[in-house]
Amino acid sequence: MTPDPFDQPEFYDGILAKRFFAWVVDSILIVALCLLVLPFTAFTGVFFFPALILVIGFLYRLATLAGGSATWGMRLVGMELRDGRDLPFDGGTAFMHTLGYTVSVAMAPLQLISVVLMITSARRQGLTDMLLGTVPLNRRT
């Protein structure tokens, strides 16, 4: 089981702000990766740049979550994601979490619901986290 937010609040301290800063860092990295890929599309990627961001972002999140249960932005701020058994993400969980995140980003009402859940839930879980039973935690030292 993942740490209880009432018995072990230190695992959830500052997670909301860390999620935001990690998201900003990851967004900058994804845009930078897209700009690096752009010349390889003969610059036609300019015409479908939002789709390019979704695809590159999906691959970035999938690879980093499967490889360490945290994106580079999450690692920078000292947090990670864990499954319901308090284990790091495997490939399947990373795929499902990335798919859920991508769908919620593509649909504004789902993203709004996710943000409200992060603000109001004791474990700071977004919509995808709630559906999968995953939790964001401060990285264990």
Secondary structure, 3 states (H helix, E strand, C coil): CCCCCCCCHHHCCCHHHHHHHHHHHHHHHHHHHHHHHHHHHCCHHHHHHHHHHHHHHHHHHHHHHHHHCCCHHHHHHCEEEECCCCCECCHHHHHHHHHHHHHHHHCHHHHHHHHHHHHHCCCCCCHHHHHHCCEEEECCC
